[in-house]
Amino acid sequence: MSLGNRLTTLLGLGVLAFVMLALAPSAHAESGGLASAYSGETVETPVIPASTAETEVPGVESPSGVPIPPPTVPGALATMVGEKAIAPASAPTAIKRVIAAANHIRTTPYIWGGGHLAWAATGYDCSGSVSYALHGGKLLEAPLVSGSFATWGEPGPGKWITIYANKEHVYMVVAGLRFDTGGDIAGETGPRWHAEPPYPQGFVVRHPVGY
């Protein structure tokens, strides 16, 4: 190869190398490489909320689906017919649903932990039964233990529902009737309606917001 041809070849290679170097940073920037600009913002991975199926308490039947019987008692106080509570006509729909849900489990036995793994259970403990009834009125989404009811809702007695709670036990008074797993007659256990007044000593008094 002549000297002229060699110079032409070397010159061509130099131009090619220069062009490649000039284009390289641009290619890196477009592909997000080391030469790409940093905006200074922190990009966080969005938190995807859990689906309803993951957060909802499992159960064969939700107490919110319990039908509401027509009110047959005038006024603002519930009454007992046998072991069943009859809602007062003037009570809000939520209170009538709470009473209907409580009636639905009023013959079940006391089972420790009952009503916490699933709404539909063969028996209920104190907090499980109160949770079931409140869920029936759409006032509670998931079961609570007795101690948790001591800080739930609002302080003091309610107009329609008053909850009495401590770390060991919880019960409530709905439209004048006590719904409780304590104080049952001999040989009987479980959530029942009681006409006897509440026993507030040693309990924190709460009520659902608005009720």
FENTAUR-V173407 format. One record per residue. RES is the residue in three letters. SS is DSSP state (h for helix, s for strand, l for the rest). PHI is phi in radians with two decimals (999 if undefined). D_LAST is the distance of its C-alpha to the last C-alpha in Angstrom with 2 decimals. Layout:
BEGIN
RES_SS_PHI_D_LAST / RES_SS_PHI_D_LAST
END
This chain:
BEGIN
MET_l_999_101.96 / SER_l_-1.29_103.46 / LEU_h_-1.08_102.24 / GLY_h_-1.12_100.94 / ASN_h_-1.12_98.89 / ARG_h_-1.09_97.45 / LEU_h_-1.14_96.39 / THR_h_-1.11_94.77 / THR_h_-1.12_92.81 / LEU_h_-1.11_91.62 / LEU_h_-1.11_90.64 / GLY_h_-1.13_88.62 / LEU_h_-1.13_86.79 / GLY_h_-1.13_85.96 / VAL_h_-1.08_84.51 / LEU_h_-1.09_82.40 / ALA_h_-1.11_81.08 / PHE_h_-1.11_80.18 / VAL_h_-1.10_78.27 / MET_h_-1.14_76.28 / LEU_h_-1.13_75.35 / ALA_h_-1.21_74.26 / LEU_h_-1.44_71.97 / ALA_h_-1.02_70.43 / PRO_h_-1.04_67.86 / SER_h_-1.08_66.63 / ALA_h_-1.15_66.08 / HIS_h_-1.11_64.16 / ALA_h_-1.10_61.90 / GLU_h_-1.21_61.02 / SER_l_-1.68_60.24 / GLY_l_1.34_58.12 / GLY_l_-1.40_60.87 / LEU_l_-1.12_61.90 / ALA_l_-1.48_63.10 / SER_l_-1.24_59.79 / ALA_l_-1.32_58.06 / TYR_l_-1.81_54.96 / SER_l_-1.38_52.26 / GLY_l_1.55_50.65 / GLU_l_-1.58_47.17 / THR_l_-1.66_45.33 / VAL_l_-1.62_44.30 / GLU_l_-1.78_41.26 / THR_l_-1.31_40.50 / PRO_l_-1.11_37.23 / VAL_l_-1.52_34.46 / ILE_l_-1.54_33.64 / PRO_l_-1.12_30.02 / ALA_l_-1.14_29.79 / SER_l_-1.25_29.45 / THR_h_-1.05_26.44 / ALA_h_-1.14_28.61 / GLU_h_-1.46_29.14 / THR_h_-1.79_25.58 / GLU_l_-1.34_23.89 / VAL_l_-1.22_23.73 / PRO_l_-1.19_26.57 / GLY_l_3.11_26.28 / VAL_l_-1.24_28.10 / GLU_l_-2.41_25.11 / SER_l_-1.45_21.59 / PRO_h_-1.10_18.92 / SER_h_-1.19_17.35 / GLY_h_-1.58_20.56 / VAL_l_-1.19_20.04 / PRO_l_-1.15_20.53 / ILE_l_-1.60_18.11 / PRO_l_-1.24_20.10 / PRO_l_-1.12_20.34 / PRO_l_-1.15_18.37 / THR_l_-2.15_20.95 / VAL_s_-1.98_19.26 / PRO_l_-1.25_18.88 / GLY_l_1.66_16.34 / ALA_l_-2.05_12.81 / LEU_l_-2.01_13.94 / ALA_l_-1.33_15.01 / THR_s_-2.37_18.63 / MET_s_-1.84_21.01 / VAL_s_-2.08_24.08 / GLY_l_1.22_26.19 / GLU_l_-1.81_24.12 / LYS_s_-1.80_21.70 / ALA_s_-1.61_18.31 / ILE_s_-1.91_18.07 / ALA_l_-1.23_14.80 / PRO_s_-1.30_14.51 / ALA_l_-1.11_15.65 / SER_l_-1.50_13.07 / ALA_l_-1.23_10.04 / PRO_l_-1.09_8.91 / THR_h_-1.00_11.14 / ALA_h_-1.04_8.94 / ILE_h_-1.22_8.28 / LYS_h_-1.10_11.98 / ARG_h_-1.22_12.95 / VAL_h_-1.06_11.53 / ILE_h_-1.12_13.53 / ALA_h_-1.09_16.43 / ALA_h_-1.16_16.65 / ALA_h_-1.11_16.69 / ASN_h_-1.07_19.34 / HIS_h_-1.12_21.26 / ILE_l_-2.03_22.04 / ARG_l_-1.20_22.13 / THR_l_-1.87_25.95 / THR_l_-1.38_26.47 / PRO_s_-1.41_28.15 / TYR_s_-1.38_27.15 / ILE_l_-2.33_28.55 / TRP_l_-1.06_28.21 / GLY_l_1.51_26.80 / GLY_l_-1.15_25.83 / GLY_l_1.62_23.15 / HIS_l_-1.80_23.82 / LEU_l_-1.50_26.86 / ALA_l_-2.73_25.70 / TRP_l_-1.09_22.80 / ALA_l_-1.44_25.41 / ALA_l_-2.46_26.99 / THR_l_-1.41_29.13 / GLY_s_-2.87_27.01 / TYR_s_-2.41_24.02 / ASP_l_-1.61_23.57 / CYS_h_-1.07_20.61 / SER_h_-1.28_18.90 / GLY_h_-1.14_20.11 / SER_h_-1.26_18.59 / VAL_h_-1.13_15.08 / SER_h_-1.07_15.49 / TYR_h_-1.04_16.83 / ALA_h_-1.14_14.06 / LEU_h_-1.15_11.34 / HIS_h_-1.13_13.98 / GLY_h_-1.06_14.43 / GLY_l_-1.57_11.06 / LYS_l_1.06_12.15 / LEU_l_-1.85_9.63 / LEU_l_-2.56_12.72 / GLU_l_-1.54_16.25 / ALA_l_-2.42_18.46 / PRO_l_-1.07_18.70 / LEU_l_-2.08_18.37 / VAL_l_-1.47_20.53 / SER_h_-1.01_19.41 / GLY_h_-1.09_20.42 / SER_h_-1.21_18.43 / PHE_h_-1.17_15.12 / ALA_l_-1.21_16.26 / THR_l_-2.15_15.73 / TRP_l_-1.49_12.90 / GLY_l_1.23_9.59 / GLU_s_-2.12_9.51 / PRO_s_-1.25_11.57 / GLY_l_1.58_11.10 / PRO_l_-1.23_9.19 / GLY_l_-1.77_5.55 / LYS_l_-1.22_5.50 / TRP_l_-2.03_5.35 / ILE_s_-2.29_6.11 / THR_s_-2.19_8.54 / ILE_s_-1.85_10.99 / TYR_s_-2.01_14.59 / ALA_s_-2.44_16.82 / ASN_l_-2.55_20.34 / LYS_l_-1.25_23.12 / GLU_l_-1.91_24.22 / HIS_l_-2.68_21.36 / VAL_s_-2.57_17.65 / TYR_s_-2.61_15.86 / MET_s_-2.56_12.53 / VAL_s_-1.97_11.72 / VAL_s_-2.07_9.96 / ALA_l_0.88_10.29 / GLY_l_1.66_13.07 / LEU_s_-1.90_14.92 / ARG_s_-1.57_15.70 / PHE_s_-1.90_16.10 / ASP_s_-2.71_18.79 / THR_l_-1.66_22.16 / GLY_l_-1.87_23.57 / GLY_l_1.47_25.16 / ASP_l_-1.21_26.51 / ILE_l_-1.24_29.69 / ALA_l_-0.99_33.03 / GLY_l_1.43_33.99 / GLU_l_-2.25_30.53 / THR_l_-2.36_28.21 / GLY_l_2.06_25.10 / PRO_l_-1.20_21.46 / ARG_s_-2.47_21.33 / TRP_s_-1.47_19.31 / HIS_s_-2.33_20.28 / ALA_l_-1.44_20.34 / GLU_l_-1.14_21.31 / PRO_l_-1.22_19.04 / PRO_l_-1.22_17.75 / TYR_l_-2.14_20.31 / PRO_l_-1.38_18.80 / GLN_l_-1.05_22.20 / GLY_l_1.51_22.62 / PHE_l_-2.02_19.04 / VAL_s_-1.52_16.72 / VAL_s_-1.77_13.33 / ARG_s_-2.37_10.36 / HIS_s_-2.68_6.68 / PRO_l_-1.13_5.39 / VAL_l_-1.04_5.62 / GLY_l_1.57_3.80 / TYR_l_-2.28_0.00
END
